């Protein structure tokens, strides 16, 4: 009797192994792994774009601070540099948010979705106030330009 039960157990185990290792399951696993690799590379590429935008904006801001020191008054120079840097920061934040969305789109878990929601809320909050400040700086610059034109 025990030989019969152990034989049934072996048959069930073998049946389960053949079911899960079918060619279709192997292809699905391979396709899923390939998709995960593509998404990981895409996320890295998008994050790299954000970092390049940020690095170039910082380099440009430093150059502008040095160069404009000779041409403009200090307040106007700082306002323009802040405006340009703010626009670049907002664009960089948008790319970083896109990278997070791409990473979560493939294999969303509740943990990943929660992290995405938190990161999205923080970045949206930062972007909102950053854009608000950029618009305010642009208005101030326009007002100064119009004031100078009237004189």
CORNORBEL-V20681 format. One record per helix or strand of 3 or more residues. SS is the DSSP state (@ for helix, = for strand). FROM is the first residue (numbers start at 1). TO is the last residue. If there is no record, write none. Layout:
ss: [SS/SS]
from: [FROM/FROM]
to: [TO/TO]
This chain:
ss: [@/@/@/@]
from: [2/23/74/110]
to: [20/68/106/150]
